[in-house]
């Protein structure tokens, strides 16, 4: 009898102490468990897709950029360009491709946030009309992020690195560690914001979600939300 021993591989050399790991990988799963959504395992698998296919490799590229820009690693142009291209590509995959899979499983459609300005504004108005129970700040936050980083990352990834229809000088401001750090933080926190809001539309009637103050979050796993049971 042949016994197949599964191969165990280490995914990364960091864990839940990184806020994006604790809050996307762990925190959203706990929020989902407090809801009435069906097919929770499918939804969790899709959330894992955001993490594994997008945020995890993006963070790995970001750490490489930190090493290069700090002088810890030799500054070779080819390595630097490869890291920036890989970083923005995986960030866009996490936000546009993988997040949308989760949103569809939650029975929502936010495809308009990736459309041109006219279709975007129309989609925002329709969403607010169709889902009046979702707070106004939901759309406002999406609008702010579209201006702050989404458009620039899409342009870098689609027009510069993929289709090469623009030049390096056109995306020069994106080729800095400071910009990359800000884009990463804004991207994963917006993903969390969007999915948590949509998940909370179907909370069990006997639970509520409360935000944990920053100073009270566990440094070993700094999750943002905690589940409270109504008495």
C-alpha positions as CSV (number, residue, x, y, z in Angstrom):
1,X,0.0,0.0,0.0
2,X,1.4,3.3,-1.1
3,X,1.0,6.1,1.4
4,X,1.0,9.6,0.0
5,X,2.5,12.1,2.3
6,X,1.4,15.7,1.6
7,X,4.2,18.1,0.9
8,X,4.2,21.0,3.4
9,X,5.6,24.2,2.1
10,X,6.2,27.5,3.8
11,X,4.2,30.3,2.1
12,X,6.0,33.2,3.6
13,X,8.5,34.2,6.3
14,X,6.1,36.6,8.1
15,X,2.8,36.1,9.7
16,X,-0.2,37.6,11.5
17,X,2.0,40.4,13.0
18,X,1.7,42.1,9.6
19,X,-1.6,44.0,9.8
20,X,-2.7,43.1,6.3
21,X,-2.3,39.4,7.1
22,X,-4.3,39.7,10.4
23,X,-7.0,41.9,8.9
24,X,-7.6,40.3,5.5
25,X,-6.7,36.7,6.1
26,X,-8.0,36.4,9.6
27,X,-10.3,39.3,10.4
28,X,-12.6,39.1,7.3
29,X,-13.1,35.4,7.9
30,X,-14.3,36.1,11.4
31,X,-16.7,38.8,10.2
32,X,-18.0,36.4,7.5
33,X,-18.7,33.8,10.2
34,X,-21.1,36.2,11.9
35,X,-23.2,36.6,8.8
36,X,-26.1,34.7,7.1
37,X,-24.3,34.4,3.7
38,X,-24.5,31.0,2.1
39,X,-21.4,29.2,0.7
40,X,-19.1,30.7,3.3
41,X,-16.3,28.3,2.4
42,X,-16.4,29.5,-1.2
43,X,-16.2,33.1,0.0
44,X,-13.3,32.3,2.3
45,X,-11.5,30.6,-0.5
46,X,-11.9,33.7,-2.7
47,X,-10.7,35.9,0.1
48,X,-7.7,33.7,0.3
49,X,-7.2,34.3,-3.4
50,X,-6.9,38.0,-2.7
51,X,-4.2,37.2,-0.2
52,X,-2.3,34.4,-2.0
53,X,-2.5,35.7,-5.6
54,X,-2.3,39.4,-4.9
55,X,-1.3,40.9,-1.5
56,X,1.2,38.3,-0.5
57,X,3.4,38.6,-3.7
58,X,2.9,42.3,-3.7
59,X,4.3,42.5,-0.2
60,X,7.2,40.3,-1.2
61,X,8.0,42.8,-4.0
62,X,7.6,45.7,-1.6
63,X,10.1,44.1,0.8
64,X,12.5,43.7,-2.1
65,X,12.1,47.4,-2.9
66,X,12.8,48.3,0.7
67,X,16.0,46.3,0.6
68,X,17.2,47.8,-2.7
69,X,16.3,51.4,-1.8
70,X,17.9,51.1,1.7
71,X,21.1,49.7,0.2
72,X,20.7,46.4,1.9
73,X,20.6,44.8,-1.6
74,X,22.7,46.0,-4.5
75,X,20.9,48.6,-6.6
76,X,20.6,47.1,-10.0
77,X,18.2,48.8,-12.5
78,X,16.9,45.6,-13.8
79,X,16.0,44.3,-10.3
80,X,14.4,47.6,-9.4
81,X,12.2,47.8,-12.5
82,X,11.2,44.2,-12.1
83,X,10.2,44.7,-8.5
84,X,8.1,47.8,-9.3
85,X,6.4,46.1,-12.2
86,X,5.7,43.0,-10.2
87,X,4.5,45.0,-7.2
88,X,1.9,47.1,-9.1
89,X,0.8,44.1,-11.1
90,X,0.0,42.0,-8.0
91,X,-1.6,44.9,-6.3
92,X,-4.0,45.4,-9.2
93,X,-4.7,41.7,-9.3
94,X,-5.7,41.8,-5.6
95,X,-8.0,44.8,-6.0
96,X,-9.5,44.4,-9.4
97,X,-9.5,40.7,-10.2
98,X,-9.5,38.8,-6.9
99,X,-11.7,41.2,-4.9
100,X,-14.4,41.2,-7.5
101,X,-14.7,37.4,-7.2
102,X,-15.5,37.8,-3.5
103,X,-17.9,40.7,-4.2
104,X,-19.9,38.6,-6.7
105,X,-20.1,35.7,-4.2
106,X,-21.6,38.2,-1.8
107,X,-24.2,39.0,-4.5
108,X,-23.1,42.5,-5.2
109,X,-21.7,44.2,-8.3
110,X,-19.1,46.9,-8.0
111,X,-17.7,46.6,-11.5
112,X,-18.4,50.2,-12.1
113,X,-15.5,51.3,-9.9
114,X,-13.2,50.1,-12.7
115,X,-15.0,52.0,-15.5
116,X,-14.4,55.4,-17.0
117,X,-15.5,58.5,-15.1
118,X,-18.9,58.8,-16.7
119,X,-19.8,55.1,-16.0
120,X,-18.3,55.3,-12.6
121,X,-20.4,58.3,-11.5
122,X,-23.5,56.6,-12.9
123,X,-22.7,53.4,-11.1
124,X,-22.2,55.2,-7.8
125,X,-25.6,56.8,-8.0
126,X,-27.3,53.5,-8.9
127,X,-25.5,51.7,-6.1
128,X,-26.6,54.3,-3.5
129,X,-30.2,54.0,-4.8
130,X,-30.2,50.2,-4.8
131,X,-28.6,49.8,-1.4
132,X,-29.9,52.6,0.8
133,X,-29.0,50.6,3.9
134,X,-25.2,50.9,3.2
135,X,-23.8,54.1,4.7
136,X,-22.9,57.0,2.4
137,X,-19.3,56.9,3.4
138,X,-19.0,53.6,1.6
139,X,-19.1,55.3,-1.9
140,X,-17.3,58.4,-0.6
141,X,-14.3,56.2,0.4
142,X,-14.2,54.5,-2.9
143,X,-14.3,57.9,-4.7
144,X,-11.4,59.1,-2.6
145,X,-9.3,56.1,-3.2
146,X,-10.0,56.2,-7.0
147,X,-8.4,59.7,-7.0
148,X,-5.6,59.0,-4.5
149,X,-4.1,55.8,-6.0
150,X,-6.5,53.5,-8.1
151,X,-6.2,55.4,-11.4
152,X,-2.5,55.8,-11.1
153,X,-1.9,52.1,-10.3
154,X,-4.2,51.0,-13.2
155,X,-2.3,53.3,-15.6
156,X,1.1,51.9,-14.5
157,X,0.0,48.3,-14.7
158,X,-2.1,48.5,-17.9
159,X,-0.6,51.3,-20.0
160,X,3.1,51.1,-18.9
161,X,4.0,47.6,-17.9
162,X,1.6,45.6,-20.0
163,X,0.8,47.5,-23.1
164,X,3.8,49.8,-23.1
165,X,1.8,52.6,-24.6
166,X,3.4,55.2,-22.3
167,X,6.9,55.8,-21.1
168,X,8.8,55.6,-17.9
169,X,8.8,59.4,-17.5
170,X,4.9,59.2,-17.6
171,X,4.9,57.0,-14.4
172,X,8.0,58.4,-12.7
173,X,6.1,59.3,-9.5
174,X,5.1,55.7,-9.1
175,X,8.7,54.5,-9.1
176,X,9.5,55.5,-5.5
177,X,9.4,53.4,-2.4
178,X,7.3,56.0,-0.6
179,X,4.6,55.8,-3.3
180,X,4.7,52.0,-3.3
181,X,4.2,51.9,0.5
182,X,1.3,54.3,0.4
183,X,-0.4,52.4,-2.5
184,X,0.0,49.1,-0.6
185,X,-1.5,50.5,2.6
186,X,-4.4,52.2,0.7
187,X,-5.1,49.1,-1.4
188,X,-5.4,46.5,1.3
189,X,-7.3,48.7,3.7
190,X,-9.8,49.6,1.0
191,X,-10.3,45.9,0.2
192,X,-11.0,45.3,3.9
193,X,-13.3,48.3,4.1
194,X,-15.3,47.2,1.0
195,X,-15.7,43.6,1.9
196,X,-16.4,44.2,5.6
197,X,-19.2,46.6,4.7
198,X,-20.8,44.2,2.2
199,X,-20.5,41.3,4.6
200,X,-22.2,43.3,7.4
201,X,-25.3,43.7,5.3
202,X,-26.2,40.2,6.4
203,X,-25.1,39.9,10.0
204,X,-27.0,37.5,12.2
205,X,-29.5,39.5,14.2
206,X,-27.9,38.6,17.5
207,X,-24.4,39.9,16.7
208,X,-22.8,43.2,16.0
209,X,-19.3,44.2,14.8
210,X,-17.2,46.7,16.7
211,X,-13.9,48.3,15.7
212,X,-11.0,47.7,18.1
213,X,-9.1,50.9,19.0
214,X,-5.6,50.9,17.5
215,X,-4.0,51.1,20.9
216,X,-5.9,48.0,22.1
217,X,-5.1,45.7,19.1
218,X,-3.0,42.6,19.7
219,X,0.5,43.3,18.2
220,X,0.8,39.6,17.3
221,X,-2.4,39.7,15.3
222,X,-3.7,43.3,15.0
223,X,-7.2,42.6,13.7
224,X,-9.5,45.6,13.3
225,X,-12.9,44.1,14.2
226,X,-14.3,42.0,17.0
227,X,-17.6,40.2,17.2
228,X,-20.0,41.1,20.0
229,X,-23.2,39.1,20.9
230,X,-26.3,41.0,21.7
231,X,-28.1,40.0,24.9
